[in-house]
């Protein structure tokens, strides 16, 4: 699979982006030097209002509702 990665040249210090295979660790820079792959920043998306991860509040509400249903069934079943 090919992905877009950042590479930093060891000779000139230039940072370039290239579409390469996931196992590629180095490539050739425009200056002819060796450019090594940099660790990229992960993409994190948070909800604008709560600051939670998308769907986290919905998941919490579903789990809470299911627990209430289960406890209601248990309390109703007891004589």
C-alpha positions as CSV (number, residue, x, y, z in Angstrom):
1,X,0.0,0.0,0.0
2,X,1.3,3.4,-0.9
3,X,1.0,6.3,1.6
4,X,2.2,9.9,1.7
5,X,5.2,10.3,4.1
6,X,7.5,13.1,5.1
7,X,11.2,12.8,4.5
8,X,14.1,15.0,5.8
9,X,17.3,15.3,3.8
10,X,20.4,14.7,5.9
11,X,22.6,16.9,3.6
12,X,20.5,20.0,2.9
13,X,17.8,19.7,5.7
14,X,14.9,20.0,3.2
15,X,11.7,18.3,4.1
16,X,9.8,16.7,1.3
17,X,6.6,14.6,0.9
18,X,6.5,11.5,-1.2
19,X,4.0,8.8,-2.0
20,X,5.9,5.6,-1.2
21,X,5.3,2.1,0.0
22,X,4.7,1.7,3.8
23,X,8.0,-0.1,4.3
24,X,10.1,2.6,2.6
25,X,12.4,4.2,5.2
26,X,14.7,6.4,2.9
27,X,14.6,8.0,-0.5
28,X,16.7,10.3,-2.6
29,X,16.4,14.1,-2.1
30,X,16.3,16.7,-4.9
31,X,19.9,17.7,-4.0
32,X,21.1,14.1,-4.5
33,X,21.4,13.4,-0.7
34,X,19.8,10.7,1.3
35,X,16.4,11.6,2.9
36,X,15.1,9.6,5.8
37,X,11.5,9.2,6.8
38,X,10.2,11.3,9.6
39,X,7.7,10.3,12.2
40,X,4.5,12.0,11.2
41,X,1.9,13.6,13.5
42,X,-1.2,11.6,14.0
43,X,-4.6,13.0,12.9
44,X,-6.9,13.5,15.9
45,X,-10.4,14.7,15.5
46,X,-12.4,15.9,18.5
47,X,-16.0,17.1,18.7
48,X,-16.3,20.9,18.8
49,X,-18.7,21.1,21.8
50,X,-17.7,18.4,24.2
51,X,-14.0,17.9,23.2
52,X,-14.6,14.1,23.2
53,X,-13.7,11.8,20.4
54,X,-16.5,11.6,17.8
55,X,-19.1,9.0,18.9
56,X,-17.7,8.7,22.5
57,X,-20.7,10.4,24.1
58,X,-23.1,8.3,22.0
59,X,-21.2,5.1,23.0
60,X,-21.3,6.1,26.7
61,X,-25.1,6.8,26.5
62,X,-25.8,3.5,24.8
63,X,-23.8,1.5,27.4
64,X,-25.5,3.4,30.2
65,X,-28.9,2.8,28.8
66,X,-28.2,-0.9,28.3
67,X,-27.0,-1.2,32.0
68,X,-30.2,0.5,33.2
69,X,-32.3,-2.0,31.1
70,X,-30.4,-5.0,32.5
71,X,-30.8,-3.7,36.1
72,X,-34.5,-2.9,35.6
73,X,-35.1,-6.5,34.3
74,X,-33.2,-7.9,37.3
75,X,-35.2,-5.8,39.8
76,X,-38.5,-6.6,38.1
77,X,-37.8,-10.4,38.1
78,X,-37.2,-10.5,41.8
79,X,-40.3,-11.4,43.8
